Amino acid sequence: MSTGPDADSSHGRVATPLNREVPVASPGEFGPLQLGDGRVSERGQLRVWPPVILAPMAGVTNLAFRSLCREYGAGLYVSEMITARGYLMGNRLTALLASSAPDEKPRSVQVYGADPVDLGEMVRSLVDEGVDHLDINMVCPVPKVTRAGGGSAIPCKPKLLARLVRAMVQNAGDVPVTVKIRKGIHDELLTFEQAGLAAAAEGASAVGLHARTAAQLYSGEADWDAIGRLVEVLDVPVLGNGDIWESFDALRMMRRTGCAGVIVGRGCLGRPWLFGELADVFDGREPGVPPDFGQVVEIMMGHGQRLVELFGETVGVRQMRKWTAWYTKGFRGSARVRGRLMRIESLEDIRTAVAELDHSEPFPVTALRAMRAKGSKVQTVKLPEGYLKELDDDTPPKGPRTLDEIEAWEKALNGG
Ligand SMILES: Cc1cc2nc3c(=O)[nH]c(=O)nc-3n(C[C@H](O)[C@H](O)[C@H](O)COP(=O)(O)O)c2cc1C
C-alpha cells in the first residue's frame, strides 16, 4: 500500500478526502448499462459492465489509447470524433482515426456532422464495417464550429437535432445511437432538457450530458444536479459526464443522480489504470494501489509503442510529448524534466529524460484531481447572426465541403 505523505493510511485507500469514506458498490446496487433494445438482432443490444464509458476525446481516444485502457478494465471505449465529411471523402487521417482492430469489441465511434444526408451515409458505412455503437457530438464549443451553427449550437434547435438523430437512427439498423450534449450555451440558455427529449423521441438509446455549458468550456465544477434532472425527465438512460477523477467519483455520481452510466474524460489522461479501479469499485472491491513512478514509466512506454504502431515513428513520438506531461504530472521533479520531455525525438528519449527522477515514488494523491488538459478558460459562445430568432428551424448549417476546409475544421475541432 502507498506510504506517500498524502495517502490515507487509516483506510489504506489512495484517495482524496472527498472519497475516503465512500463505500464500494454493494452486490446488485448497479446494473449493466443497456444500450439498444435488440429487437432486430443481438447486435442491437449492448450490455456494458461496468457502466463506464471512455469519453470521446480528439487527439486522445485513438485505437492506441483505447486498447491500452481496455486492458485495465471493461466498459465502452469511444473513438475520438470522426467528421462525416472527412470520412466520406476518404481523408487519410480521418480513416486512421476511425480505424479499429478486429478484437476491439464492442467498437464504438463518435461522429461529428450537421448534415443529415452525410450522417446517414456515414452511419450506414460504419455499421457495414461492424461498428457496435454510434455517438454524435453535439458538445463541441469551438468558435469556428458554433459560429456556423454546428456542435454545441445544435441543441438550441430541437427540430434540427431531431433531424440529425433521425438520420442516424434510420441508417443504423438496430445498432444503438447515443447523443452527447452540454447543459446549454450559457446559464441563461439551458437546452439539455429539450435536447434530451428530442433525441429520445427520435430513438436515441441514451443521452450523454457533459454537465457544463459551452460558455464554461471545461472550467469549474460539473453540475451533477443537471444530470439528476435529466434522469427525471427522460425515459432513456442518461450517461453522466463531468469530473470523474477518481473511481469513487463514479459511484458518487451514480448514487446522487441515478444516471445509468458515467463518461470519463480528463481523469484518465495519463492514468489508463483508472478503468481497472472503476471495474474494482463497481464489482465491490477496494481498488488496488496506483502504480509508482517506475511502473508509470513502463505504462507510458507501452502507450508510446502503440502510438508509433498506429501513426508511425515521427507522428507517434510527437503525439507522445503531451502524454508525457500527463503521465508524469505531480511526481517530484517532473516539472524540471518537462522541457526535455516536450522535445523527445524517440521513445527512448523518454527514459533518458526521466532517469534522474525517483522511480520508487508512489503515485501522488495530489495528482488524482490535477487538470491534465484544457484549463479554466471560459468563453462567450459565438453563434450565427440571428441564430436564436429561428429556434424552430431545422435547416442544417453549412459545413466544410472541400478537403482544405475539412482539414481546417478538423484542426479547429481538436478538443470539442
Ligand atoms: C483533449 C480533449 C478532447 C475532447 N474531444 C472531444 C470529442 O472529440 N468529442 C466529444 O464529444 N467531447 C470531447 N471532449 C470532451 C470530453 O468528452 C468530456 O465531455 C469533457 O472532458 C468533460 O468530462 P471530464 O470533466 O471528465 O473531463 C474532449 C475533451 C478533452 C479534454
The ligand as an SDF file (V2000), in Angstrom:
LIG
                    3D

 31 33  0  0  0  0  0  0  0  0999 V2000
   -8.4960   16.7940  -25.1080 C   0  0  0  0  0  0  0  0  0  0  0  0
   -9.9980   16.6950  -25.1530 C   0  0  0  0  0  0  0  0  0  0  0  0
  -10.6350   16.3990  -26.3510 C   0  0  0  0  0  0  0  0  0  0  0  0
  -12.0260   16.2790  -26.3960 C   0  0  0  0  0  0  0  0  0  0  0  0
  -12.6310   15.9100  -27.5720 N   0  0  0  0  0  0  0  0  0  0  0  0
  -13.9490   15.6030  -27.5860 C   0  0  0  0  0  0  0  0  0  0  0  0
  -14.5590   15.0000  -28.7110 C   0  0  0  0  0  0  0  0  0  0  0  0
  -13.9150   14.7220  -29.7340 O   0  0  0  0  0  0  0  0  0  0  0  0
  -15.8910   14.7180  -28.6470 N   0  0  0  0  0  0  0  0  0  0  0  0
  -16.6380   14.9780  -27.5230 C   0  0  0  0  0  0  0  0  0  0  0  0
  -17.8290   14.6800  -27.5040 O   0  0  0  0  0  0  0  0  0  0  0  0
  -16.0830   15.5570  -26.4520 N   0  0  0  0  0  0  0  0  0  0  0  0
  -14.7550   15.8330  -26.4390 C   0  0  0  0  0  0  0  0  0  0  0  0
  -14.1660   16.3050  -25.2880 N   0  0  0  0  0  0  0  0  0  0  0  0
  -14.9950   16.4670  -24.0790 C   0  0  0  0  0  0  0  0  0  0  0  0
  -14.9620   15.1850  -23.2260 C   0  0  0  0  0  0  0  0  0  0  0  0
  -15.5330   14.0980  -23.9390 O   0  0  0  0  0  0  0  0  0  0  0  0
  -15.7630   15.3940  -21.9270 C   0  0  0  0  0  0  0  0  0  0  0  0
  -17.0860   15.6660  -22.2650 O   0  0  0  0  0  0  0  0  0  0  0  0
  -15.2190   16.5340  -21.0730 C   0  0  0  0  0  0  0  0  0  0  0  0
  -13.8070   16.4460  -20.9580 O   0  0  0  0  0  0  0  0  0  0  0  0
  -15.8580   16.5400  -19.6900 C   0  0  0  0  0  0  0  0  0  0  0  0
  -15.5290   15.3920  -18.9640 O   0  0  0  0  0  0  0  0  0  0  0  0
  -14.4130   15.4350  -17.7980 P   0  0  0  0  0  0  0  0  0  0  0  0
  -14.8280   16.5050  -16.8010 O   0  0  0  0  0  0  0  0  0  0  0  0
  -14.4300   14.0420  -17.2280 O   0  0  0  0  0  0  0  0  0  0  0  0
  -13.1260   15.7700  -18.4510 O   0  0  0  0  0  0  0  0  0  0  0  0
  -12.7920   16.4830  -25.2220 C   0  0  0  0  0  0  0  0  0  0  0  0
  -12.1400   16.7890  -24.0270 C   0  0  0  0  0  0  0  0  0  0  0  0
  -10.7720   16.8840  -23.9670 C   0  0  0  0  0  0  0  0  0  0  0  0
  -10.1070   17.1690  -22.6460 C   0  0  0  0  0  0  0  0  0  0  0  0
  1  2  1  0
  2  3  1  0
  2 30  2  0
  3  4  2  0
  4  5  1  0
  4 28  1  0
  5  6  2  0
  6  7  1  0
  6 13  1  0
  7  8  2  0
  7  9  1  0
  9 10  1  0
 10 11  2  0
 10 12  1  0
 12 13  2  0
 13 14  1  0
 14 15  1  0
 14 28  1  0
 15 16  1  0
 16 17  1  0
 16 18  1  0
 18 19  1  0
 18 20  1  0
 20 21  1  0
 20 22  1  0
 22 23  1  0
 23 24  1  0
 24 25  2  0
 24 26  1  0
 24 27  1  0
 28 29  2  0
 29 30  1  0
 30 31  1  0
M  END
$$$$
